Amino acid sequence: MDLDIELGDFPKQFAYEDLQLLTDNFDVRNVIGRTQFCKVYRGKIPQGWNEMQEQDVTVKIWADTVEMKGEVIHKPAVDHNVFRFLDEITFLTYPSRSGHPNLAKLMGYLHDENHFGVVYDLKSLDTVRNFIAEGTFTWMDRIKVIFQLARLLESLHGQTPQYLVRNFSAAHIMVDQDLNPVLFEFGMLTGGMIGMKDRGLSLYPFAAYGYTDPVLRMLGVSTDRTDVFTFGVVLLELLCKCAVDGIGCRENSTVPNFLYRVAQEIYDTVKSRCFYEQSRILSLVHRSFRTEAGYDTDDGLKLAKLAMKCVQMDDERPSMGEVVEHLKTLHVVRNYAELLLLGP
């Protein structure tokens, strides 16, 4: 399938051998992680290669175009992946989107008979999912990530027509060298200038495991509140220090569970034992944060309440605009905005 997109200054075209060079032949040591449909690597452009300066980059290649070495990974049909690939390039090269600081900056792409992938101008530290699993994010780091992601989704939802991400997750968000979150996976993006294209998503209609909106499962229709739900799951992950991995927060459990359900169970259990609402809601915030710089008990309470509102089952979920306004009331945002580089 040939690319047929008129976008003026088009990104550089890479060959498969180029991506092999940048990633040391897709060496396992350069693997950052997997998205719902792709595999992601750290890469480096050597000094002088193709008259370019030495530079750290991030390489994403669709999963069925590179050997997975025995790993189990979701492999949609090739044509299905090509549509996702084309939509991503169109989205990331559109003028109103290409300069957003929390969207991956596209440097170039790979597309030949057997492979397709992209190269981002992004020096990655790790995904938010991996940082959560390792427990290395501080409270201030988490607030920075939460606020910037909320502003990003507010911006996407504010377009006419609005964009819907639909598979927003901690594994699809990179953290750069300045600890800013960067969304880099757009496999189910729809709306905006690319149109409301399902691209055959009836075959794969749901977000990554653990992030699927139960309302979407029942009604089969995505709205901006679908993204609010997935944002709520990411918020719970950051508060609980619990990465979605198919098991949830329970220790020594072999029964898969969803984090939002585990959070509701914790909330309900503590509610039956505790008289004060504040105490039961704060049980969702990892206790280790209480001694960290910038932590405020009222902030923890507000964030826990917000997370539970975002993942509730009915239509009373807030909009992303309302989420941002709520976050602006946090003590840490009001007092450390410049330090957190949160902007106005």
Phi and psi in degrees as a GROMACS rama.xvg file:
@    title "Ramachandran Plot"
@    xaxis  label "Phi"
@    yaxis  label "Psi"
@TYPE xy
-88.9202  147.199  ASP-2
-73.6005  135.295  LEU-3
-138.9  70.5568  ASP-4
-130.387  127.277  ILE-5
-100.152  105.55  GLU-6
-135.143  18.9828  LEU-7
73.4493  -119.589  GLY-8
-72.5965  94.2526  ASP-9
-85.1909  148.217  PHE-10
-61.22  162.37  PRO-11
-63.4977  143.945  LYS-12
-98.404  127.37  GLN-13
-104.494  152.601  PHE-14
-94.7735  161.603  ALA-15
-58.2435  -38.1879  TYR-16
-64.5359  -30.3318  GLU-17
-64.042  -45.6565  ASP-18
-66.7844  -32.7467  LEU-19
-61.7348  -43.0654  GLN-20
-62.8619  -45.9074  LEU-21
-65.0228  -27.7056  LEU-22
-111.269  12.9449  THR-23
56.106  51.6569  ASP-24
59.6381  43.25  ASN-25
55.2228  44.2255  PHE-26
-60.4644  139.213  ASP-27
-60.1606  -26.9881  VAL-28
-68.987  -16.8034  ARG-29
-97.9345  0.0531225  ASN-30
-70.7796  127.313  VAL-31
-91.0968  -43.602  ILE-32
169.83  -169.236  GLY-33
-121.615  145.217  ARG-34
-100.301  -170.425  THR-35
-62.8436  -30.5883  GLN-36
-129.567  -5.17712  PHE-37
-134.939  173.246  CYS-38
-123.629  142.839  LYS-39
-123.966  137.677  VAL-40
-130.582  150.766  TYR-41
-77.8973  140.582  ARG-42
-136.683  166.314  GLY-43
-144.347  128.81  LYS-44
-85.0075  120.104  ILE-45
-67.4913  149.402  PRO-46
-57.7333  126.725  GLN-47
86.5583  -9.13473  GLY-48
-67.5031  124.051  TRP-49
52.5592  34.8136  ASN-50
61.1471  30.5545  GLU-51
-107.691  156.034  MET-52
-78.7994  152.786  GLN-53
-59.8455  134.527  GLU-54
-157.858  138.881  GLN-55
-81.5263  136.261  ASP-56
-135.777  173.239  VAL-57
-122.019  132.606  THR-58
-115.065  129.435  VAL-59
-121.215  127.856  LYS-60
-128.892  135.887  ILE-61
-64.2355  140.667  TRP-62
-61.332  -33.6135  ALA-63
-87.6507  14.3211  ASP-64
-114.17  6.38375  THR-65
-145.114  144.754  VAL-66
-61.8067  130.136  GLU-67
-93.7313  -0.560596  MET-68
53.6799  46.8227  LYS-69
84.7549  -4.04587  GLY-70
-74.8452  146.189  GLU-71
-87.428  119.694  VAL-72
-144.301  144.892  ILE-73
-64.6461  125.603  HIS-74
-124.383  90.3888  LYS-75
-68.1388  170.981  PRO-76
-60.3067  149.921  ALA-77
-58.1407  -46.7683  VAL-78
-58.955  -36.1599  ASP-79
-62.0011  -43.8308  HIS-80
-67.1587  -37.2231  ASN-81
-61.1264  -42.0334  VAL-82
-60.8787  -44.0309  PHE-83
-60.3674  -44.3023  ARG-84
-59.3422  -47.3919  PHE-85
-64.7478  -42.934  LEU-86
-63.3134  -39.5302  ASP-87
-63.5054  -45.7225  GLU-88
-62.449  -43.6353  ILE-89
-60.5422  -45.5085  THR-90
-63.2183  -47.492  PHE-91
-76.726  -12.7206  LEU-92
-104.708  0.56432  THR-93
-75.6881  131.201  TYR-94
-52.2482  -41.096  PRO-95
-73.2662  -14.2563  SER-96
-109.003  -29.8669  ARG-97
-66.4838  -19.4915  SER-98
-99.4498  3.82709  GLY-99
-69.2706  128.979  HIS-100
-66.0644  -18.1456  PRO-101
-106.289  14.8314  ASN-102
-114.121  140.771  LEU-103
-58.13  139.313  ALA-104
-93.6567  118.836  LYS-105
-78.6689  122.752  LEU-106
-93.2621  -39.9497  MET-107
-172.343  -178.274  GLY-108
-143.968  160.766  TYR-109
-119.12  128.88  LEU-110
-152.815  110.956  HIS-111
-135.73  -164.817  ASP-112
-62.6022  -31.2861  GLU-113
-119.036  -11.341  ASN-114
-138.684  152.205  HIS-115
-153.687  142.489  PHE-116
-165.753  -177.946  GLY-117
-138.021  156.03  VAL-118
-120.344  124.578  VAL-119
-102.272  143.044  TYR-120
-79.2375  79.1419  ASP-121
-152.648  118.236  LEU-122
-90.9423  100.93  LYS-123
-88.0707  138.325  SER-124
-85.1538  -57.2902  LEU-125
-175.415  173.948  ASP-126
-80.5999  157.831  THR-127
-59.5187  -37.1928  VAL-128
-59.6689  -44.0309  ARG-129
-69.667  -38.0329  ASN-130
-62.7391  -39.8721  PHE-131
-63.4652  -45.5259  ILE-132
-62.7852  -35.3074  ALA-133
-81.3134  -18.8124  GLU-134
74.3499  19.9598  GLY-135
-92.51  -11.2715  THR-136
-68.858  131.569  PHE-137
-81.6294  171.524  THR-138
-59.9056  -43.6845  TRP-139
-65.6305  -38.1913  MET-140
-59.1244  -42.9704  ASP-141
-67.4418  -39.8891  ARG-142
-63.077  -42.0257  ILE-143
-59.6749  -46.1521  LYS-144
-64.4965  -46.6839  VAL-145
-58.6639  -48.4599  ILE-146
-67.7393  -44.6556  PHE-147
-66.1679  -37.4318  GLN-148
-66.8359  -39.2909  LEU-149
-62.3367  -42.0761  ALA-150
-64.7287  -37.3809  ARG-151
-62.7062  -50.4871  LEU-152
-63.4721  -37.2056  LEU-153
-59.616  -41.7814  GLU-154
-65.098  -44.8249  SER-155
-64.663  -41.8779  LEU-156
-70.3445  -21.1947  HIS-157
-84.3123  -5.0242  GLY-158
-73.1345  158.421  GLN-159
-121.885  109.524  THR-160
-72.0002  161.552  PRO-161
-75.7849  152.792  GLN-162
-89.119  144.833  TYR-163
-121.206  127.547  LEU-164
-77.2338  -49.254  VAL-165
72.837  -19.6513  ARG-166
-132.819  42.0694  ASN-167
-63.0221  127.1  PHE-168
-158.629  163.921  SER-169
-64.321  -27.6905  ALA-170
-76.1006  -12.5175  ALA-171
-103.672  11.4831  HIS-172
-122.754  120.633  ILE-173
-91.4966  155.863  MET-174
-114.071  125.824  VAL-175
-87.2788  -173.779  ASP-176
-65.5674  -20.8825  GLN-177
-99.8508  13.9176  ASP-178
63.9165  29.2342  LEU-179
-90.83  138.718  ASN-180
-78.5648  140.077  PRO-181
-132.146  116.611  VAL-182
-74.9494  128.136  LEU-183
-132.056  4.57979  PHE-184
-120.672  125.204  GLU-185
-131.797  32.0174  PHE-186
-66.0849  -17.0849  GLY-187
-127.871  18.6833  MET-188
-61.467  140.507  LEU-189
-148.598  162.2  THR-190
93.0329  -165.79  GLY-191
57.2007  -142.942  GLY-192
-77.6453  -12.5512  MET-193
-89.7328  -6.21326  ILE-194
83.5922  170.48  GLY-195
-85.8666  75.0567  MET-196
-103.025  119.827  LYS-197
-80.5836  -21.9046  ASP-198
51.497  40.1751  ARG-199
73.7423  22.4789  GLY-200
-71.3005  -2.31274  LEU-201
-61.8639  -22.6278  SER-202
-75.5488  -34.7846  LEU-203
-136.634  71.208  TYR-204
-83.6905  -8.7245  PRO-205
-113.434  159.891  PHE-206
-71.2988  -179.567  ALA-207
-58.5737  155.538  ALA-208
-56.4668  130.611  TYR-209
93.4264  -9.00445  GLY-210
-117.267  -0.450607  TYR-211
-71.8876  126.519  THR-212
-67.1674  120.942  ASP-213
-62.9878  -27.5465  PRO-214
-67.4546  -38.6532  VAL-215
-63.1785  -40.1451  LEU-216
-60.8157  -37.3947  ARG-217
-77.2312  -41.7186  MET-218
-100.353  -22.8242  LEU-219
73.3807  16.9124  GLY-220
-128.601  127.916  VAL-221
-88.2892  139.751  SER-222
-134.313  -179.116  THR-223
-62.6525  -23.6089  ASP-224
-72.6469  -16.6812  ARG-225
-65.8583  -43.366  THR-226
-66.6185  -34.6799  ASP-227
-60.8816  -41.373  VAL-228
-60.1435  -49.3861  PHE-229
-66.4156  -34.9645  THR-230
-60.1468  -40.9986  PHE-231
-61.4927  -37.3969  GLY-232
-65.6733  -44.0025  VAL-233
-61.7458  -41.1041  VAL-234
-60.6111  -43.2057  LEU-235
-61.7784  -40.9564  LEU-236
-58.291  -45.1823  GLU-237
-68.4839  -35.1294  LEU-238
-74.9987  -39.5175  LEU-239
-88.4832  -10.3062  CYS-240
57.0121  44.3037  LYS-241
-135.083  107.059  CYS-242
-78.5732  136.607  ALA-243
-64.0644  119.472  VAL-244
-139.409  13.721  ASP-245
91.6109  -5.01428  GLY-246
-119.052  -22.4843  ILE-247
82.9729  -155.253  GLY-248
-94.3514  -4.91294  CYS-249
-75.7535  129.726  ARG-250
-79.0562  148.346  GLU-251
57.0862  32.3217  ASN-252
-109.455  137.565  SER-253
-110.943  4.3917  THR-254
-96.9881  117.529  VAL-255
-57.8883  142.366  PRO-256
-147.532  162.42  ASN-257
-101.04  140.682  PHE-258
-59.2936  -40.7697  LEU-259
-64.9799  -31.5487  TYR-260
-72.5732  -40.463  ARG-261
-60.8814  -42.7976  VAL-262
-61.1012  -40.6958  ALA-263
-65.943  -38.5555  GLN-264
-63.8444  -43.655  GLU-265
-61.5913  -45.9489  ILE-266
-58.4432  -48.2991  TYR-267
-67.2906  -38.0058  ASP-268
-65.0743  -46.9314  THR-269
-67.193  -33.7981  VAL-270
-59.8095  -36.9087  LYS-271
-74.5006  -15.3752  SER-272
-107.268  -15.9506  ARG-273
-124.732  136.86  CYS-274
-78.6711  -35.7342  PHE-275
-89.7081  126.155  TYR-276
-58.7873  -41.1833  GLU-277
-58.0576  -41.4029  GLN-278
-66.0916  -41.1957  SER-279
-72.6234  -35.607  ARG-280
-70.1651  -38.4424  ILE-281
-67.8482  -13.4026  LEU-282
-64.7632  -15.7607  SER-283
-83.2086  -10.5534  LEU-284
-99.1549  125.002  VAL-285
-57.0462  131.134  HIS-286
-64.7493  -21.4628  ARG-287
-65.6508  -20.8584  SER-288
-69.2927  -20.3983  PHE-289
-62.8433  -21.6561  ARG-290
-103.118  4.48242  THR-291
-88.7041  152.083  GLU-292
-60.548  136.406  ALA-293
86.1884  -9.76017  GLY-294
-74.9007  139.386  TYR-295
-136.386  131.379  ASP-296
-59.1287  -40.3929  THR-297
-63.704  -36.176  ASP-298
-64.1264  -44.0887  ASP-299
-59.2703  -41.8758  GLY-300
-63.5742  -46.2006  LEU-301
-63.2078  -41.4315  LYS-302
-68.3702  -39.767  LEU-303
-64.0578  -43.5528  ALA-304
-61.82  -42.501  LYS-305
-62.4216  -44.3396  LEU-306
-58.6217  -44.4369  ALA-307
-67.9382  -32.2555  MET-308
-67.2399  -38.6122  LYS-309
-67.5578  -30.3479  CYS-310
-103.321  9.86243  VAL-311
-69.2163  162.427  GLN-312
-82.1461  -20.7682  MET-313
-96.7313  -170.797  ASP-314
-88.7221  17.9237  ASP-315
-93.1243  10.6275  GLU-316
-60.9969  144.097  ARG-317
-72.757  161.927  PRO-318
-78.7219  166.509  SER-319
-67.8034  -29.3931  MET-320
-61.9065  -42.3342  GLY-321
-67.698  -35.1152  GLU-322
-61.8469  -46.0155  VAL-323
-61.3461  -44.8549  VAL-324
-61.8856  -37.7257  GLU-325
-64.1235  -43.0208  HIS-326
-65.3242  -30.4799  LEU-327
-65.6615  -18.0885  LYS-328
-84.4461  -7.81598  THR-329
-64.7541  141.566  LEU-330
-56.7154  -44.582  HIS-331
-66.8739  -33.1313  VAL-332
-72.9998  -42.2478  VAL-333
-65.7775  -34.1987  ARG-334
-101.629  -16.5544  ASN-335
-129.169  26.995  TYR-336
-58.256  -44.031  ALA-337
-66.8553  -42.0661  GLU-338
-62.5706  -37.7912  LEU-339
-85.8546  -2.88773  LEU-340
55.7771  46.4212  LEU-341
-89.406  -15.8848  LEU-342
78.1043  -175.337  GLY-343
